[in-house]
Amino acid sequence: MSELAILGGAPTRTEPYPAWPVHDERDVAAVTAVIKSGQWGGHPYPGPQTTEFVRRFVEMQGGGHAVAMVNGTVTMEVALRAADIGWGDEVIVPAYTFQATATAPMAAGAIPVIVDIDPETYCIDPQAVEAAITDRTRAILPVHLGAQMADMDAIIEIAERHDLIVVEDCAHAHGAKWRGQGAGTLGHFGSFSMQSTKILTAGEGGVLLCRTPELAARAASIIDCGRAHAAVAPYGEGGETFTLGANYRMAEIQAALGNVALERFPEQTRQREEMAAYLEESLSEVPGVRLLKRDPRHSRRSFYRYVFAVQPEVFGADHDVVCYALAAEGVPCWVGYEAMHHYELFQPGLSKLPVPSAFPERFKFDEMDLPKAERACEHEAVWLDECVFRAGSQGVDDAVAAVAKIQRYAAELQQLKEAREEAE
Ligand SMILES: Cc1ncc(COP(=O)(O)O)c(C=O)c1O
């Protein structure tokens, strides 16, 4: 019988990795207090929990003017709308990301322009951004993917030269820093998700960091049914003028959970950083594993997922088979997103925009040439779950041992791959 767990052998790890999200009595007490207060929702906006949450979030991230919302998708839509970006404008997005990065511009009425990634970081390639700029381009939407940050020096430089708005998608980058400056405070806007898989979670939720109080007041108005908000933190009541808005407010119960999550966050970040460094020492020794770039400008890393690349030639199979085998060994992992132009969840035809008829060149997916994203998405990328880090050095040792074991049995993995291909 094979040694590989996926072929019936003994798994590397039998003990489950720790669950997410974590909780204790503090969460129960915080939610109970909100229930007893009577102010459960987000109206009037912002409530006391939300006010406290955004104050602490800004402190944690080191800047910006924060507006709390229902999730980390509307944050991006609202950012674009607050910057007057809408119908027919082009917004440049990376090919490797969750579909929200491309659908948010469409919700604002804009056209997502999908560009290739840097294979060393899997984040948007600044050269591809530059090449995609037209006279309709209004914004760049870089994503700090997994545990990486996009090259913000290059992106800000391009944006300034072309007078473009930068919205950082920081759904994976709570606590991350670039040259000591918080992710989400480098561009005009930083968009954060607090959905349940995120490393700072309230179950659901989003925060938009804005560069100026004026942008924050506009965003606050858009998410509070158009009510006017003053350009003074916490962006409360401000005059009579209404804008076109909807209810995207964060609820007080969510903000209360966010406040407790923020208490735990510094220690969790420290532990993840320590364990990631430990992981890298041994993972880099496994034949056929390529670690992504460790950019010294990325001065503090945060770890939504730890993403690395496998060389299919050395593992006998692409990343999907490697991930099946790793999961069978007891190590939670994922192949990651599909390239955006192949991503089945990204369906521009379902939008209210007249696409593809109005902007055919932006939606002819068959004709798009995004080879670096395709290589990462179809062959190479392995997304290791962050719970591996919360299981301490033993958790990391087990994960690396499992990767090394799978690679040692590359020949069996290749047979497995061929059998799967035949069955398809
Ligand atoms: C990169 C990225 N951007 C945006 C989002 C959207 O966040 P939300 O689910 O809070 O809308 C997510 C995840 O959900 C994400 O992973």
The ligand as an SDF file (V2000), in Angstrom:
LIG
                    3D

 16 16  0  0  0  0  0  0  0  0999 V2000
   -9.4370   39.8360   -2.0100 C   0  0  0  0  0  0  0  0  0  0  0  0
  -10.8330   40.0280   -1.5040 C   0  0  0  0  0  0  0  0  0  0  0  0
  -11.4670   41.1850   -1.7740 N   0  0  0  0  0  0  0  0  0  0  0  0
  -12.7120   41.4170   -1.3510 C   0  0  0  0  0  0  0  0  0  0  0  0
  -13.3930   40.4890   -0.6090 C   0  0  0  0  0  0  0  0  0  0  0  0
  -14.8130   40.7780   -0.2360 C   0  0  0  0  0  0  0  0  0  0  0  0
  -15.0500   40.8460    1.1050 O   0  0  0  0  0  0  0  0  0  0  0  0
  -16.5210   40.5660    1.6790 P   0  0  0  0  0  0  0  0  0  0  0  0
  -16.7680   39.1020    1.6130 O   0  0  0  0  0  0  0  0  0  0  0  0
  -16.4580   41.0940    3.0650 O   0  0  0  0  0  0  0  0  0  0  0  0
  -17.4740   41.3290    0.8220 O   0  0  0  0  0  0  0  0  0  0  0  0
  -12.7670   39.2750   -0.2660 C   0  0  0  0  0  0  0  0  0  0  0  0
  -13.3770   38.2010    0.5500 C   0  0  0  0  0  0  0  0  0  0  0  0
  -14.3990   37.9140    0.8700 O   0  0  0  0  0  0  0  0  0  0  0  0
  -11.4600   39.0390   -0.7390 C   0  0  0  0  0  0  0  0  0  0  0  0
  -10.8320   37.8990   -0.4560 O   0  0  0  0  0  0  0  0  0  0  0  0
  1  2  1  0
  2  3  1  0
  2 15  2  0
  3  4  2  0
  4  5  1  0
  5  6  1  0
  5 12  2  0
  6  7  1  0
  7  8  1  0
  8  9  2  0
  8 10  1  0
  8 11  1  0
 12 13  1  0
 12 15  1  0
 13 14  2  0
 15 16  1  0
M  END
$$$$
